[in-house]
Amino acid sequence: MSELPPPSFPPPSVEPVEPVELADPVPVTERPDARGWRNPTRATILVVLGSVLALVVAGFVFIVRNEPSDSDDGTVSFELRWDERAPALAGIDDVDPIRTLGAYDDVVVFSAADTDADAALVVGVDRGTGDQRWDVRLPEAIGGGAVGRIVDDQLFVVAGAGDPDDDTVVPGAMRLTVLDPRNGDELWSHDGLDAAFSWIVVGDQVLAATGAFGGGGRTLVALDRRDGRERWDRPIAGSSMPVVVRSDGFVVVDGSGRDATYVGLDLDGEERWSIEAEASISGADWYPDAAGGVVALVDGDSLIGVDLDTGDEQWSVDRPEIGEPSEVQLTPRPELGIVMSCAAGSDDSGTDVVAVAAFDLDDGEALWNRELSGEEAAFVGVIGDHVFTTETSQFGDGCLSYLNLALARDLEVTDARTGEPAWSIEADDELQGVTMGRRSGSFTTPFDTLIVTRGRTDEVIDLDSGEVLGSIDREDVDDGRRVAGQPANWGDVVVYVEADRDDEEQFTSTVRDANDDEHAVDLDGLAQVIGFVNGVLYVRSGSHLVAID
């Protein structure tokens, strides 16, 4: 029997996705991050890459942040809840991406890309029965469908307009659409966003950056959350994005480079204070809540701690020296009381260097630092209370705060507060790649697990302990059946998909538990794992959506 053509991870480009032969796992590049605002240069890249790098495989590493389970005791029964046809998916190819956007009340929402029609499809499904409740098509959507999430009782989705001939998103041409998740009714929309992630809900308003980075007319606009009415706007320049968000205010960067100014604003757009800076940050995560009201900012070769209310300097410390840095990235973690600094550049000999350091957020005390060398060295990011770094990132991007581990061949994990080693993955001849992902299947949730591919074996790793939760050996699959995609984990349960094709070119699939042979669900069609929402595993098989408890 010939090899099965599985849905496979698309390459990191904006080219149309083509199916590939079902064989060795292909690592995925996932650049978007859920924590908020980015440097617009990267945000634009994230939109293009993130749109195409959707979940087009049967199985991947997904994450959900401690959502309550629909089951009474939170245990996994691995029983079929429902298998229902979703009419809106009938025209969507098996290789087109589909992801979860979350759940509200008794509805779970999915996003699919209709690449033939250059449209993003959003579908609401009854969580109890699987019946399709509603579907909405967002026209002129390029690059793999909509990205979004449910915030309280509103569904926020962003799709990009652009050139359908080469499937590229035009910066500054994104549309934010707000829907009622119960029935799909459009509440309001706003055009002209810079990127899929250049918006955030703060209280009763939505802050959004409009206009393309590097172009004129760039504006920060505050929209009424209920009707989309513009409350106020503020011209911004350079890499101007909010770097701090709190319930009563935030900070923006006006300008870039040595002409930058940090500006503290009230939620009504009124200026509180401003600070002239020798150099702005290349990018930063935003604070969901600025612990103690102190925010860390870059000022030339220093980090400064500033009171968010007054702009008064609380402390100032020198950053690790690496010569002239090409980029500086801050990753604040108020819940840990620290801010991570990453600077990428070169030393006196011309060697690429990445300097990673942790500082106490309250007083600026230097807690620890580490220097990485080589053009493939990278600070990957902070997950939970651990810092992740690698010296074999094939993308060679020194400060990867959006957590991109695709094609890395080693991993060093340290305690974020102390810098003490926690666990690591050493490079060897068998190790093909280390890939992060999200169990929820949504780009708007953080990471919590990863896959290590060694030869023809995929190992699902717990990010806290480094322990192997489960492994899939592709050589052990019976003749005529193949593992489709990569495994995904649901807590301690690791699931994967086996696919088979008969003489009439018809597919059947089995969703399996890697650690329990009794846990298996048979499905018609070529299946792909979509994600986990509220303790339920959702799978797509052709035009059917499947829920497994």
C-alpha positions in Angstrom: 0.0 0.0 0.0 1.3 3.4 -0.8 2.1 6.1 1.8 -0.8 8.1 3.1 -0.8 11.8 2.2 -1.5 13.4 5.6 -2.4 16.9 6.5 1.0 18.3 7.5 2.4 21.4 9.2 2.8 24.1 6.6 6.2 25.7 6.1 6.9 29.1 7.7 5.8 31.1 4.6 2.8 32.7 3.1 2.6 30.2 0.2 -0.6 28.2 -0.1 -0.5 25.0 1.9 0.0 21.8 0.0 -0.4 18.3 1.4 2.8 16.3 1.8 3.6 12.6 2.2 2.7 11.1 5.6 6.1 10.3 7.0 8.4 11.8 9.6 6.9 14.6 11.7 7.5 18.1 10.5 8.1 20.7 13.3 5.8 23.7 13.3 6.8 27.4 13.6 4.3 29.2 15.9 5.2 32.8 16.4 2.0 34.5 17.7 1.8 35.0 21.4 -1.2 35.5 23.6 0.2 38.0 26.0 -0.5 41.1 23.9 1.2 44.0 22.2 4.3 43.5 20.1 6.9 45.5 18.2 4.9 46.2 15.0 7.7 45.0 12.8 7.3 41.6 14.4 3.6 41.9 14.8 3.3 42.2 11.0 5.4 39.1 10.6 3.3 37.3 13.2 0.2 38.0 11.3 1.5 36.6 8.0 3.2 33.6 9.6 0.6 33.0 12.3 -2.2 33.0 9.7 -0.7 30.3 7.6 0.7 28.3 10.5 -2.7 27.1 11.5 -3.5 23.7 12.7 -3.7 21.6 9.6 -2.6 18.3 11.0 -4.2 15.6 12.9 -2.7 16.1 16.3 -0.3 18.7 17.7 0.8 20.1 21.1 -2.1 22.1 22.5 -2.6 24.0 25.7 -5.5 25.1 27.9 -5.1 27.3 31.0 -6.8 25.3 33.7 -10.3 25.6 32.2 -13.0 23.7 34.1 -13.9 20.3 32.6 -17.4 19.5 31.4 -17.1 16.2 33.3 -18.1 16.0 36.9 -14.8 14.9 38.3 -12.4 16.2 35.6 -11.2 12.7 34.6 -10.8 11.6 31.0 -13.2 8.9 29.9 -12.1 8.9 26.2 -15.7 8.4 25.2 -17.4 9.8 22.1 -19.7 12.6 23.0 -21.0 13.4 19.6 -20.0 13.2 15.9 -22.0 15.7 13.8 -21.8 17.2 10.4 -21.0 20.9 10.3 -22.5 22.1 7.0 -20.3 25.2 6.9 -17.2 22.9 6.7 -18.4 21.0 3.7 -16.4 23.1 1.3 -13.2 23.3 3.4 -10.3 21.2 2.3 -8.8 18.7 4.7 -5.5 20.6 4.5 -7.1 24.0 5.3 -6.4 25.2 8.8 -9.0 25.0 11.6 -8.7 26.2 15.2 -10.7 26.9 18.3 -11.6 30.4 19.4 -13.1 29.4 22.8 -16.4 28.7 24.3 -19.2 30.7 25.9 -22.4 29.4 27.6 -23.4 26.3 25.6 -21.5 27.2 22.4 -18.0 26.4 21.3 -16.5 28.4 18.4 -14.2 27.4 15.6 -12.4 29.2 12.9 -11.6 27.7 9.5 -9.9 29.1 6.4 -11.7 28.8 3.1 -8.6 29.4 0.9 -10.6 28.9 -2.3 -12.9 31.8 -1.5 -10.3 33.9 0.3 -12.6 34.0 3.3 -12.4 33.2 7.0 -15.2 31.0 8.3 -16.3 31.3 12.0 -18.6 28.5 13.2 -20.6 28.2 16.5 -21.5 24.7 17.6 -23.7 23.4 20.4 -21.4 22.0 23.0 -23.9 19.4 24.1 -25.2 18.0 20.8 -22.7 19.1 18.2 -25.4 20.9 16.1 -24.2 23.8 14.1 -25.8 26.9 15.6 -24.4 29.6 13.2 -21.7 30.4 10.8 -20.2 33.7 9.6 -17.9 34.3 6.6 -15.5 37.2 6.9 -14.8 38.3 3.3 -11.4 39.2 1.8 -9.6 37.3 4.5 -6.1 36.3 3.4 -3.6 33.9 5.1 -5.4 31.2 6.9 -8.5 32.4 8.6 -9.3 34.4 11.6 -7.4 34.8 14.9 -9.3 35.7 18.0 -10.7 34.9 21.4 -13.8 35.2 23.5 -13.7 37.9 26.2 -16.6 37.7 28.6 -19.7 37.6 26.3 -18.0 38.9 23.1 -16.1 37.1 20.4 -13.3 39.2 18.9 -11.9 37.9 15.6 -9.3 39.5 13.3 -8.8 38.6 9.6 -6.4 40.2 7.2 -7.1 41.7 3.8 -4.4 41.6 1.1 -3.4 40.2 -2.2 -5.1 36.9 -2.9 -2.8 36.1 -5.8 0.2 35.6 -3.5 -1.7 35.1 -0.2 0.0 37.9 1.6 -1.5 40.1 4.3 -1.1 43.8 3.8 0.0 45.5 7.1 -2.6 48.0 8.2 -5.3 46.1 6.4 -6.6 43.9 9.3 -10.3 44.0 10.3 -11.4 43.5 13.9 -14.9 42.0 14.0 -16.9 41.6 17.2 -19.6 38.9 17.3 -22.1 37.6 19.7 -20.8 34.0 20.4 -24.3 32.7 21.1 -25.7 33.5 17.6 -23.0 34.9 15.5 -24.6 38.3 15.2 -22.1 41.1 14.3 -22.0 43.7 17.0 -19.4 46.0 15.3 -16.2 46.0 13.3 -13.2 48.3 12.8 -10.8 48.4 9.8 -7.2 49.3 9.5 -5.5 47.3 12.3 -1.8 46.9 11.9 -1.7 43.3 13.0 -3.9 40.4 14.3 -2.6 41.0 17.8 -2.5 44.8 17.9 -5.6 45.2 20.0 -6.6 44.5 23.6 -9.6 44.8 25.8 -9.2 47.1 28.8 -12.3 47.6 30.9 -15.1 48.9 28.8 -13.0 49.8 25.8 -10.7 48.2 23.2 -7.3 49.7 22.4 -6.1 49.2 18.9 -3.2 50.3 16.8 -4.2 51.2 13.2 -2.1 52.1 10.2 0.9 50.2 8.9 4.2 50.3 10.7 6.7 52.5 8.9 3.9 54.4 7.1 2.1 57.6 7.9 -1.1 58.1 9.7 -0.4 55.6 12.4 -2.9 55.9 15.3 -3.7 54.5 18.7 -7.5 54.4 18.9 -9.8 53.6 21.9 -13.1 52.0 20.9 -16.2 51.5 22.9 -16.4 47.8 23.7 -20.1 47.6 23.2 -20.7 49.5 19.9 -17.2 50.1 18.5 -17.6 53.9 18.7 -14.3 55.8 18.7 -13.8 57.4 22.1 -10.4 59.0 21.4 -7.3 58.6 19.3 -3.7 59.6 19.5 -1.1 59.8 16.7 1.8 57.4 17.3 5.1 56.9 15.5 7.8 54.3 15.1 7.3 51.3 17.3 4.5 52.9 19.4 2.5 50.3 21.1 1.2 50.1 24.7 3.9 48.3 26.8 2.0 48.4 30.1 -1.7 47.8 30.7 -3.4 48.2 34.0 -7.0 48.7 35.0 -6.5 52.5 35.1 -3.7 53.3 32.6 -0.9 52.3 30.3 2.4 53.4 28.7 3.2 54.0 25.0 6.4 54.6 23.2 6.4 57.7 21.0 9.0 57.4 18.2 11.8 55.0 18.0 15.6 54.7 18.5 17.2 57.6 20.3 14.3 59.9 19.7 11.9 57.8 21.7 9.7 59.1 24.5 7.8 57.0 27.1 4.3 58.4 27.7 2.0 57.4 30.5 -1.7 57.8 29.7 -5.0 57.5 31.5 -7.6 55.3 29.9 -9.2 58.4 28.5 -6.0 59.2 26.6 -4.9 62.0 28.8 -1.2 62.3 29.3 0.0 61.6 32.9 3.8 62.0 32.3 6.5 61.6 29.8 10.2 60.5 29.9 12.8 61.2 27.2 14.8 58.0 26.5 18.1 57.5 24.8 16.8 54.3 23.2 13.4 52.6 23.1 12.8 49.0 23.5 12.5 46.8 20.5 9.5 45.1 22.0 7.9 44.2 25.2 5.1 42.1 26.8 2.3 44.1 28.3 1.4 43.7 32.0 -2.1 42.3 32.6 -1.6 44.0 36.0 1.5 46.0 36.8 2.5 44.6 40.2 3.1 47.4 42.6 2.6 49.9 39.9 6.3 49.7 38.7 7.1 49.2 35.1 10.6 48.4 33.7 11.7 50.3 30.6 14.9 50.5 28.5 16.9 53.7 28.6 20.1 53.4 26.5 22.4 50.9 28.3 20.2 50.9 31.4 16.9 49.5 32.7 14.8 51.9 34.7 11.9 51.2 37.0 9.2 53.8 36.7 6.1 54.4 38.8 3.2 53.9 36.5 1.1 56.6 38.2 3.6 59.4 38.4 6.5 58.5 36.0 9.0 58.9 38.9 12.1 56.8 38.5 12.2 54.1 41.3 15.5 52.5 40.3 18.1 52.3 37.5 20.5 49.4 36.7 23.0 48.7 33.9 22.1 46.0 31.4 24.6 43.3 30.6 27.1 44.7 28.1 27.4 43.0 24.7 28.7 45.8 22.6 26.1 47.5 20.4 22.9 45.5 20.6 20.8 45.1 17.5 17.7 44.5 19.6 16.6 44.7 23.3 13.5 42.8 24.5 11.8 43.0 27.9 9.7 40.2 29.3 8.1 41.3 32.5 6.6 38.8 34.9 4.9 40.7 37.7 3.6 37.4 39.2 7.2 36.3 39.7 8.3 39.8 40.7 10.9 39.9 37.9 11.6 41.4 34.5 13.7 39.5 32.0 16.0 41.4 29.7 17.3 40.0 26.4 19.8 41.8 24.3 21.1 40.5 21.0 24.2 41.8 19.2 27.9 40.9 18.7 31.0 41.1 20.8 34.4 42.7 19.8 35.3 39.6 17.8 32.1 39.8 15.8 30.6 36.7 17.3 26.8 36.8 17.7 25.9 37.1 21.4 22.6 36.9 23.3 22.7 38.3 26.9 19.8 37.1 29.1 19.3 38.6 32.6 16.7 38.7 35.3 16.1 41.7 37.6 13.9 42.2 40.6 10.9 44.3 39.6 10.6 46.2 42.9 14.2 47.4 43.4 16.1 46.5 40.2 18.4 44.0 41.9 20.3 41.9 39.4 19.2 38.3 40.1 21.2 36.3 37.5 22.5 36.5 33.9 23.6 34.2 31.2 25.4 34.8 27.9 24.7 32.6 24.8 27.0 32.6 21.8 26.5 31.8 18.1 24.2 32.8 15.4 21.6 30.2 16.4 21.5 31.2 20.1 18.1 32.5 21.3 16.2 33.5 24.4 12.9 31.7 23.8 10.8 33.1 26.6 9.2 32.5 30.0 6.6 29.9 30.7 5.3 29.6 34.2 8.3 30.1 36.5 10.9 28.8 34.0 13.1 30.5 31.4 13.8 28.7 28.1 16.9 29.3 26.0 18.5 27.4 23.1 21.7 27.6 21.2 20.4 25.9 18.1 17.4 28.0 16.9 17.6 27.7 13.1 15.8 31.0 12.7 18.8 32.8 14.4 16.6 35.4 16.1 18.2 36.2 19.4 15.3 37.4 21.4 12.3 35.2 20.6 9.8 36.4 23.2 7.0 34.9 21.1 8.4 31.4 22.0 9.4 29.9 18.8 11.2 26.5 19.2 10.6 25.0 15.8 13.7 23.2 14.5 15.7 23.9 17.7 17.8 20.9 18.6 18.5 21.7 22.2 16.8 23.4 25.2 18.0 24.8 28.5 15.4 25.4 31.2 16.2 27.4 34.3 14.3 28.8 37.3 13.2 32.3 36.3 13.9 33.8 39.8 17.2 32.1 40.7 18.7 31.1 37.3 19.3 27.6 38.7 19.1 24.8 36.1 15.8 22.9 36.1 16.1 20.5 33.2 17.4 20.4 29.7 17.3 18.6 26.3 20.7 17.9 24.9 21.4 17.9 21.1 22.3 14.6 19.6 22.3 12.9 16.2 18.9 11.5 16.6 17.2 14.7 17.8 15.4 16.3 14.8 13.6 19.1 16.5 12.0 20.6 19.6 8.5 22.1 18.9 6.2 24.1 21.2 2.5 24.4 20.9 -0.9 24.9 22.6 -3.3 22.3 23.6 -6.3 24.5 23.1 -5.5 24.9 19.4 -5.8 28.7 19.7 -3.1 31.2 19.1 -4.4 33.3 22.0 -3.4 30.9 24.8 0.1 30.4 26.1 2.3 27.3 25.7 2.7 24.5 28.3 4.1 21.4 26.6 6.4 20.5 23.8 7.3 17.7 21.4 10.8 16.3 21.0 11.3 14.4 17.8 14.0 11.7 17.8 14.2 9.7 14.6 10.7 8.3 14.1 9.7 8.8 17.7 7.7 11.8 19.1 8.0 12.4 22.8 5.5 14.8 24.5 7.3 16.6 27.3 5.9 18.3 30.4 7.3 21.9 30.6 7.4 22.1 34.4 9.4 18.9 35.0 10.8 17.9 31.7 9.3 14.4 32.1 8.1 12.4 29.1 4.3 12.3 29.3 4.0 9.8 26.4 5.7 8.8 23.2 4.6 7.7 19.7 6.8 5.3 17.7 5.9 5.6 14.1 7.7 2.3 13.2 5.4 0.3 15.5 2.2 1.2 13.5 0.7 -1.7 11.6 1.4 -2.0 7.9 -1.1 0.0 5.9 -1.8 2.4 8.8 0.2 5.6 9.5 0.4 8.0 12.3 -1.0 11.3 11.0 0.5 14.5 12.3 2.1 14.8 15.8 0.7 13.8 19.2 -1.1 16.2 21.5 -1.4 16.1 25.2 -4.4 16.5 27.5 -2.9 16.7 30.9 -1.3 13.3 31.4 -3.2 11.8 28.5 -1.3 11.9 25.2 -3.4 11.4 22.0 -2.5 10.8 18.4 -4.3 9.9 15.2 -3.7 6.8 13.0 -5.0 7.0 9.5 -5.8 4.3 6.9 -6.7 4.5 3.3 -8.5 1.7 1.4 -8.3 0.6 -2.2 -11.0 3.1 -3.1 -9.0 6.0 -1.6 -11.3 6.4 1.4 -9.8 7.3 4.7 -10.7 6.0 8.2 -9.0 7.3 11.4 -8.5 6.3 15.0 -7.9 8.7 17.8 -5.8 6.9 20.4 -4.4 7.3 23.9 -0.7 6.6 23.8 -0.7 5.3 27.3 -3.8 3.2 27.3 -4.7 0.8 24.5 -8.3 0.7 25.6 -8.8 4.4 24.9 -9.6 4.7 21.1 -12.3 6.2 19.0 -12.8 5.2 15.4 -13.9 7.9 12.8 -14.7 8.0 9.1 -12.4 10.3 7.1 -9.0 11.7 7.6 -9.1 13.2 11.1 -7.1 16.0 12.7 -7.0 17.1 16.3 -8.3 20.7 16.6 -7.8 21.4 20.4 -9.1 21.0 23.9 -11.7 23.4 25.3 -13.1 23.0 28.8 -11.9 19.5 29.2 -13.3 18.2 25.8 -11.1 17.1 22.9 -12.4 18.4 19.6 -11.5 16.6 16.3 -12.3 17.4 12.7 -13.0 14.6 10.3 -14.0 15.8 6.8 -17.1 18.0 7.3 -17.8 16.5 10.7 -16.8 17.9 14.1 -16.3 15.4 16.8 -16.2 15.8 20.6 -14.5 13.3 22.9 -14.8 13.3 26.7 
